[in-house]
C-alpha cells in the first residue's frame, strides 16, 4: 500500500468532507474505494464502495482525514483526476473529473479513453 500525491489523483475538500460524514455512519468502514470497471454506456465505469482495510496493491489518497483506496489497475485510468462531491438541483453525487476521458455520458459514471 502506498500514498499518492498530486498530480496523480486528488481529492477535493467537499469530497473529503462527505467521505468523512459517510464513514462516520458506516460501521467498520475506514475507506472509500474507487475503481474503474469495463462496461457502462461509454466503455468504462466508475465504481464506489466502502472498505475496512486496504489491499496490497492499493494506493491511498488522503485529505483532511478522509482516505480513498484505488487499485493499481484502476489507477492507470485515473492519473491526473480529481475526485469531487457536488450538490446540484438534481441530486448530490461523487464525480470524477478525469482528464484521460475522451468522452462521457449523461449518467456521469461512464467514460471512454
Secondary structure, DSSP 8 states (H G I E B T S, - for coil): -EE--TTSEEE-HHHHHHHHHHHHHSSS--EEEEEEEE-STTSEEEEEEEESS--TTEEEEEETTEEEEEEHHHHHHHTTEEEEEEEETTEEEEEEE-TT-SEE-TTSSEEE-
